[in-house]
Amino acid sequence: MPDRLLPEDSLIEILTEVQLADGAITYKRISHKKTGNDKEKYYAYIYQKYHLTPKLLKQNIDYYNTDPEKMIAIYDKVLARLSQLEAKINLEIKKETKAKQDSLQTIDTTIFVRKTMVPFFQETALKMFTW
C-alpha cells in the first residue's frame, strides 16, 4: 500500500500528463532538438502540481498494477483523454488553417480587383479629361 493512495481520477490525470511529457520529449529527440533536462523539468512540474514525489507515484502505479484489470481500465481512460486532446488540437489546427486560407483568398481578391480595376479607372479618367 502506498504512503498516500491516489484516487483513480487523480492517477488518470497524472498519467495523462506523464504521457504528454514523454511525447514532447520524444518529439524533440526525433526532431533533433535539444532536450537538455526537459524530462526532469516536465516531471518536476507534474510532481509539484500534484504534490507528489517520484517515490509516491511509483508506489501508486505499483499498487494499481496489482489489479491488472483496474490498471487496464485506468490506461483506457488515459488513452481516451489523450484522444480527446488530439481531437481538440486537430479542430484548432483546422480552424487556423481555414482562417489563413480565408485571409489568402481576401488578399488574392484584393490583388485581382486592383489589377483589373486600376487600369480601367485610369483609362476612363484619361477619356474623361482628354478633349
Secondary structure as UniProt FT lines:
FT   HELIX           8..30
FT   TURN            31..32
FT   TURN            36..37
FT   HELIX           38..49
FT   TURN            50..51
FT   HELIX           54..65
FT   HELIX           68..129
//
